[in-house]
Amino acid sequence: MGRRQEKYLSSLNEQDLVSIKLEDAATELNLAISTISRAIKDKYVEVPR
């Protein structure tokens, strides 16, 4: 997933953020949508501003 956000992570410009749907993440990672949902529940990533 970091590859999808590479531009944002380099620039930290909010306009570079790319939304990622659960369905897309599940397909890319070859996992069930429910697995992705449970794995990210109540999780956050903190980046410098």
PDB file of N, CA, C and O in Angstrom:
ATOM      1  N   MET A   1       0.818  -1.184   0.000  1.00  0.00           N
ATOM      2  CA  MET A   1       0.000   0.000   0.000  1.00  0.00           C
ATOM      3  C   MET A   1       0.866   1.253   0.000  1.00  0.00           C
ATOM      4  O   MET A   1       0.457   2.303  -0.496  1.00  0.00           O
ATOM      5  N   GLY A   2       2.049   1.134   0.552  1.00  0.00           N
ATOM      6  CA  GLY A   2       2.953   2.271   0.557  1.00  0.00           C
ATOM      7  C   GLY A   2       3.303   2.743  -0.846  1.00  0.00           C
ATOM      8  O   GLY A   2       3.538   3.932  -1.063  1.00  0.00           O
ATOM      9  N   ARG A   3       3.336   1.826  -1.789  1.00  0.00           N
ATOM     10  CA  ARG A   3       3.634   2.218  -3.175  1.00  0.00           C
ATOM     11  C   ARG A   3       2.564   3.143  -3.724  1.00  0.00           C
ATOM     12  O   ARG A   3       2.867   4.062  -4.486  1.00  0.00           O
ATOM     13  N   ARG A   4       1.314   2.909  -3.343  1.00  0.00           N
ATOM     14  CA  ARG A   4       0.231   3.780  -3.822  1.00  0.00           C
ATOM     15  C   ARG A   4       0.334   5.183  -3.239  1.00  0.00           C
ATOM     16  O   ARG A   4      -0.116   6.151  -3.852  1.00  0.00           O
ATOM     17  N   GLN A   5       0.920   5.290  -2.068  1.00  0.00           N
ATOM     18  CA  GLN A   5       1.029   6.581  -1.391  1.00  0.00           C
ATOM     19  C   GLN A   5       2.439   7.165  -1.497  1.00  0.00           C
ATOM     20  O   GLN A   5       2.765   8.121  -0.793  1.00  0.00           O
ATOM     21  N   GLU A   6       3.266   6.607  -2.358  1.00  0.00           N
ATOM     22  CA  GLU A   6       4.664   7.025  -2.447  1.00  0.00           C
ATOM     23  C   GLU A   6       4.806   8.527  -2.679  1.00  0.00           C
ATOM     24  O   GLU A   6       5.639   9.175  -2.044  1.00  0.00           O
ATOM     25  N   LYS A   7       4.006   9.082  -3.575  1.00  0.00           N
ATOM     26  CA  LYS A   7       4.097  10.517  -3.858  1.00  0.00           C
ATOM     27  C   LYS A   7       3.763  11.333  -2.612  1.00  0.00           C
ATOM     28  O   LYS A   7       4.460  12.294  -2.289  1.00  0.00           O
ATOM     29  N   TYR A   8       2.692  10.944  -1.913  1.00  0.00           N
ATOM     30  CA  TYR A   8       2.316  11.665  -0.691  1.00  0.00           C
ATOM     31  C   TYR A   8       3.393  11.523   0.385  1.00  0.00           C
ATOM     32  O   TYR A   8       3.752  12.506   1.033  1.00  0.00           O
ATOM     33  N   LEU A   9       3.903  10.327   0.577  1.00  0.00           N
ATOM     34  CA  LEU A   9       4.903  10.095   1.617  1.00  0.00           C
ATOM     35  C   LEU A   9       6.194  10.859   1.341  1.00  0.00           C
ATOM     36  O   LEU A   9       6.936  11.183   2.268  1.00  0.00           O
ATOM     37  N   SER A  10       6.461  11.146   0.074  1.00  0.00           N
ATOM     38  CA  SER A  10       7.640  11.941  -0.274  1.00  0.00           C
ATOM     39  C   SER A  10       7.394  13.430  -0.089  1.00  0.00           C
ATOM     40  O   SER A  10       8.271  14.161   0.371  1.00  0.00           O
ATOM     41  N   SER A  11       6.184  13.879  -0.456  1.00  0.00           N
ATOM     42  CA  SER A  11       5.889  15.315  -0.447  1.00  0.00           C
ATOM     43  C   SER A  11       5.164  15.784   0.811  1.00  0.00           C
ATOM     44  O   SER A  11       5.282  16.947   1.199  1.00  0.00           O
ATOM     45  N   LEU A  12       4.408  14.879   1.454  1.00  0.00           N
ATOM     46  CA  LEU A  12       3.527  15.203   2.587  1.00  0.00           C
ATOM     47  C   LEU A  12       2.490  16.258   2.218  1.00  0.00           C
ATOM     48  O   LEU A  12       1.969  16.959   3.085  1.00  0.00           O
ATOM     49  N   ASN A  13       2.199  16.362   0.934  1.00  0.00           N
ATOM     50  CA  ASN A  13       1.171  17.263   0.428  1.00  0.00           C
ATOM     51  C   ASN A  13      -0.144  16.489   0.384  1.00  0.00           C
ATOM     52  O   ASN A  13      -0.247  15.476  -0.307  1.00  0.00           O
ATOM     53  N   GLU A  14      -1.145  16.965   1.119  1.00  0.00           N
ATOM     54  CA  GLU A  14      -2.414  16.232   1.204  1.00  0.00           C
ATOM     55  C   GLU A  14      -3.073  16.037  -0.152  1.00  0.00           C
ATOM     56  O   GLU A  14      -3.865  15.110  -0.323  1.00  0.00           O
ATOM     57  N   GLN A  15      -2.763  16.889  -1.116  1.00  0.00           N
ATOM     58  CA  GLN A  15      -3.335  16.737  -2.455  1.00  0.00           C
ATOM     59  C   GLN A  15      -2.789  15.494  -3.160  1.00  0.00           C
ATOM     60  O   GLN A  15      -3.369  15.028  -4.141  1.00  0.00           O
ATOM     61  N   ASP A  16      -1.686  14.967  -2.666  1.00  0.00           N
ATOM     62  CA  ASP A  16      -1.088  13.773  -3.262  1.00  0.00           C
ATOM     63  C   ASP A  16      -1.627  12.472  -2.669  1.00  0.00           C
ATOM     64  O   ASP A  16      -1.249  11.388  -3.112  1.00  0.00           O
ATOM     65  N   LEU A  17      -2.505  12.572  -1.672  1.00  0.00           N
ATOM     66  CA  LEU A  17      -3.090  11.365  -1.083  1.00  0.00           C
ATOM     67  C   LEU A  17      -3.970  10.651  -2.099  1.00  0.00           C
ATOM     68  O   LEU A  17      -4.713  11.287  -2.847  1.00  0.00           O
ATOM     69  N   VAL A  18      -3.883   9.349  -2.121  1.00  0.00           N
ATOM     70  CA  VAL A  18      -4.698   8.528  -3.009  1.00  0.00           C
ATOM     71  C   VAL A  18      -5.611   7.680  -2.136  1.00  0.00           C
ATOM     72  O   VAL A  18      -5.145   6.966  -1.249  1.00  0.00           O
ATOM     73  N   SER A  19      -6.917   7.761  -2.393  1.00  0.00           N
ATOM     74  CA  SER A  19      -7.828   6.940  -1.599  1.00  0.00           C
ATOM     75  C   SER A  19      -7.683   5.478  -2.015  1.00  0.00           C
ATOM     76  O   SER A  19      -7.455   5.170  -3.185  1.00  0.00           O
ATOM     77  N   ILE A  20      -7.816   4.598  -1.050  1.00  0.00           N
ATOM     78  CA  ILE A  20      -7.708   3.163  -1.302  1.00  0.00           C
ATOM     79  C   ILE A  20      -8.951   2.497  -0.732  1.00  0.00           C
ATOM     80  O   ILE A  20      -9.206   2.568   0.470  1.00  0.00           O
ATOM     81  N   LYS A  21      -9.716   1.857  -1.591  1.00  0.00           N
ATOM     82  CA  LYS A  21     -10.921   1.155  -1.152  1.00  0.00           C
ATOM     83  C   LYS A  21     -10.537  -0.195  -0.554  1.00  0.00           C
ATOM     84  O   LYS A  21      -9.539  -0.801  -0.943  1.00  0.00           O
ATOM     85  N   LEU A  22     -11.338  -0.650   0.389  1.00  0.00           N
ATOM     86  CA  LEU A  22     -11.097  -1.967   0.983  1.00  0.00           C
ATOM     87  C   LEU A  22     -11.030  -3.045  -0.093  1.00  0.00           C
ATOM     88  O   LEU A  22     -10.188  -3.942  -0.036  1.00  0.00           O
ATOM     89  N   GLU A  23     -11.920  -2.948  -1.068  1.00  0.00           N
ATOM     90  CA  GLU A  23     -11.968  -3.942  -2.137  1.00  0.00           C
ATOM     91  C   GLU A  23     -10.652  -3.975  -2.917  1.00  0.00           C
ATOM     92  O   GLU A  23     -10.147  -5.045  -3.258  1.00  0.00           O
ATOM     93  N   ASP A  24     -10.103  -2.787  -3.193  1.00  0.00           N
ATOM     94  CA  ASP A  24      -8.846  -2.712  -3.942  1.00  0.00           C
ATOM     95  C   ASP A  24      -7.688  -3.289  -3.133  1.00  0.00           C
ATOM     96  O   ASP A  24      -6.852  -4.019  -3.667  1.00  0.00           O
ATOM     97  N   ALA A  25      -7.644  -2.958  -1.848  1.00  0.00           N
ATOM     98  CA  ALA A  25      -6.585  -3.482  -0.980  1.00  0.00           C
ATOM     99  C   ALA A  25      -6.681  -5.004  -0.894  1.00  0.00           C
ATOM    100  O   ALA A  25      -5.670  -5.702  -0.973  1.00  0.00           O
ATOM    101  N   ALA A  26      -7.895  -5.511  -0.734  1.00  0.00           N
ATOM    102  CA  ALA A  26      -8.090  -6.956  -0.626  1.00  0.00           C
ATOM    103  C   ALA A  26      -7.645  -7.666  -1.902  1.00  0.00           C
ATOM    104  O   ALA A  26      -6.986  -8.705  -1.846  1.00  0.00           O
ATOM    105  N   THR A  27      -8.003  -7.109  -3.029  1.00  0.00           N
ATOM    106  CA  THR A  27      -7.606  -7.708  -4.306  1.00  0.00           C
ATOM    107  C   THR A  27      -6.093  -7.694  -4.465  1.00  0.00           C
ATOM    108  O   THR A  27      -5.491  -8.703  -4.834  1.00  0.00           O
ATOM    109  N   GLU A  28      -5.477  -6.544  -4.183  1.00  0.00           N
ATOM    110  CA  GLU A  28      -4.026  -6.413  -4.350  1.00  0.00           C
ATOM    111  C   GLU A  28      -3.260  -7.348  -3.422  1.00  0.00           C
ATOM    112  O   GLU A  28      -2.212  -7.877  -3.791  1.00  0.00           O
ATOM    113  N   LEU A  29      -3.788  -7.550  -2.215  1.00  0.00           N
ATOM    114  CA  LEU A  29      -3.105  -8.385  -1.228  1.00  0.00           C
ATOM    115  C   LEU A  29      -3.589  -9.833  -1.231  1.00  0.00           C
ATOM    116  O   LEU A  29      -3.092 -10.665  -0.473  1.00  0.00           O
ATOM    117  N   ASN A  30      -4.574 -10.124  -2.099  1.00  0.00           N
ATOM    118  CA  ASN A  30      -5.143 -11.465  -2.209  1.00  0.00           C
ATOM    119  C   ASN A  30      -5.708 -11.941  -0.869  1.00  0.00           C
ATOM    120  O   ASN A  30      -5.462 -13.068  -0.441  1.00  0.00           O
ATOM    121  N   LEU A  31      -6.467 -11.062  -0.219  1.00  0.00           N
ATOM    122  CA  LEU A  31      -7.110 -11.365   1.060  1.00  0.00           C
ATOM    123  C   LEU A  31      -8.583 -10.999   0.978  1.00  0.00           C
ATOM    124  O   LEU A  31      -9.000 -10.265   0.082  1.00  0.00           O
ATOM    125  N   ALA A  32      -9.358 -11.508   1.907  1.00  0.00           N
ATOM    126  CA  ALA A  32     -10.776 -11.168   1.969  1.00  0.00           C
ATOM    127  C   ALA A  32     -10.946  -9.738   2.477  1.00  0.00           C
ATOM    128  O   ALA A  32     -10.140  -9.250   3.268  1.00  0.00           O
ATOM    129  N   ILE A  33     -11.999  -9.078   2.015  1.00  0.00           N
ATOM    130  CA  ILE A  33     -12.293  -7.714   2.465  1.00  0.00           C
ATOM    131  C   ILE A  33     -12.433  -7.679   3.979  1.00  0.00           C
ATOM    132  O   ILE A  33     -11.959  -6.742   4.622  1.00  0.00           O
ATOM    133  N   SER A  34     -13.077  -8.684   4.554  1.00  0.00           N
ATOM    134  CA  SER A  34     -13.265  -8.702   6.007  1.00  0.00           C
ATOM    135  C   SER A  34     -11.930  -8.792   6.745  1.00  0.00           C
ATOM    136  O   SER A  34     -11.787  -8.234   7.833  1.00  0.00           O
ATOM    137  N   THR A  35     -10.963  -9.482   6.168  1.00  0.00           N
ATOM    138  CA  THR A  35      -9.635  -9.577   6.783  1.00  0.00           C
ATOM    139  C   THR A  35      -8.962  -8.211   6.802  1.00  0.00           C
ATOM    140  O   THR A  35      -8.376  -7.818   7.811  1.00  0.00           O
ATOM    141  N   ILE A  36      -9.044  -7.491   5.697  1.00  0.00           N
ATOM    142  CA  ILE A  36      -8.471  -6.145   5.622  1.00  0.00           C
ATOM    143  C   ILE A  36      -9.166  -5.235   6.625  1.00  0.00           C
ATOM    144  O   ILE A  36      -8.513  -4.477   7.342  1.00  0.00           O
ATOM    145  N   SER A  37     -10.469  -5.314   6.671  1.00  0.00           N
ATOM    146  CA  SER A  37     -11.245  -4.471   7.585  1.00  0.00           C
ATOM    147  C   SER A  37     -10.838  -4.698   9.034  1.00  0.00           C
ATOM    148  O   SER A  37     -10.631  -3.742   9.781  1.00  0.00           O
ATOM    149  N   ARG A  38     -10.723  -5.953   9.430  1.00  0.00           N
ATOM    150  CA  ARG A  38     -10.325  -6.257  10.816  1.00  0.00           C
ATOM    151  C   ARG A  38      -8.883  -5.836  11.090  1.00  0.00           C
ATOM    152  O   ARG A  38      -8.564  -5.384  12.190  1.00  0.00           O
ATOM    153  N   ALA A  39      -8.025  -5.982  10.106  1.00  0.00           N
ATOM    154  CA  ALA A  39      -6.611  -5.654  10.298  1.00  0.00           C
ATOM    155  C   ALA A  39      -6.375  -4.158  10.490  1.00  0.00           C
ATOM    156  O   ALA A  39      -5.453  -3.766  11.205  1.00  0.00           O
ATOM    157  N   ILE A  40      -7.200  -3.319   9.860  1.00  0.00           N
ATOM    158  CA  ILE A  40      -6.971  -1.873   9.951  1.00  0.00           C
ATOM    159  C   ILE A  40      -7.892  -1.169  10.939  1.00  0.00           C
ATOM    160  O   ILE A  40      -7.779   0.039  11.147  1.00  0.00           O
ATOM    161  N   LYS A  41      -8.800  -1.923  11.547  1.00  0.00           N
ATOM    162  CA  LYS A  41      -9.731  -1.310  12.492  1.00  0.00           C
ATOM    163  C   LYS A  41      -8.955  -0.632  13.624  1.00  0.00           C
ATOM    164  O   LYS A  41      -8.066  -1.227  14.234  1.00  0.00           O
ATOM    165  N   ASP A  42      -9.312   0.624  13.888  1.00  0.00           N
ATOM    166  CA  ASP A  42      -8.696   1.423  14.958  1.00  0.00           C
ATOM    167  C   ASP A  42      -7.190   1.603  14.785  1.00  0.00           C
ATOM    168  O   ASP A  42      -6.478   1.783  15.772  1.00  0.00           O
ATOM    169  N   LYS A  43      -6.697   1.558  13.556  1.00  0.00           N
ATOM    170  CA  LYS A  43      -5.273   1.757  13.278  1.00  0.00           C
ATOM    171  C   LYS A  43      -5.086   3.089  12.552  1.00  0.00           C
ATOM    172  O   LYS A  43      -5.921   3.489  11.740  1.00  0.00           O
ATOM    173  N   TYR A  44      -3.999   3.754  12.851  1.00  0.00           N
ATOM    174  CA  TYR A  44      -3.682   5.031  12.227  1.00  0.00           C
ATOM    175  C   TYR A  44      -2.196   5.064  11.908  1.00  0.00           C
ATOM    176  O   TYR A  44      -1.397   4.369  12.536  1.00  0.00           O
ATOM    177  N   VAL A  45      -1.841   5.873  10.933  1.00  0.00           N
ATOM    178  CA  VAL A  45      -0.442   6.105  10.601  1.00  0.00           C
ATOM    179  C   VAL A  45      -0.178   7.576  10.843  1.00  0.00           C
ATOM    180  O   VAL A  45      -0.893   8.437  10.330  1.00  0.00           O
ATOM    181  N   GLU A  46       0.842   7.860  11.618  1.00  0.00           N
ATOM    182  CA  GLU A  46       1.193   9.249  11.900  1.00  0.00           C
ATOM    183  C   GLU A  46       2.393   9.635  11.043  1.00  0.00           C
ATOM    184  O   GLU A  46       3.424   8.962  11.045  1.00  0.00           O
ATOM    185  N   VAL A  47       2.232  10.733  10.311  1.00  0.00           N
ATOM    186  CA  VAL A  47       3.322  11.240   9.479  1.00  0.00           C
ATOM    187  C   VAL A  47       3.622  12.676   9.890  1.00  0.00           C
ATOM    188  O   VAL A  47       2.738  13.376  10.383  1.00  0.00           O
ATOM    189  N   PRO A  48       4.853  13.118   9.695  1.00  0.00           N
ATOM    190  CA  PRO A  48       5.180  14.505  10.045  1.00  0.00           C
ATOM    191  C   PRO A  48       4.423  15.478   9.150  1.00  0.00           C
ATOM    192  O   PRO A  48       4.083  15.149   8.014  1.00  0.00           O
ATOM    193  N   ARG A  49       4.169  16.644   9.652  1.00  0.00           N
ATOM    194  CA  ARG A  49       3.482  17.670   8.852  1.00  0.00           C
ATOM    195  C   ARG A  49       4.400  18.810   8.596  1.00  0.00           C
ATOM    196  O   ARG A  49       4.014  19.779   7.941  1.00  0.00           O
TER     197      ARG A  49
END
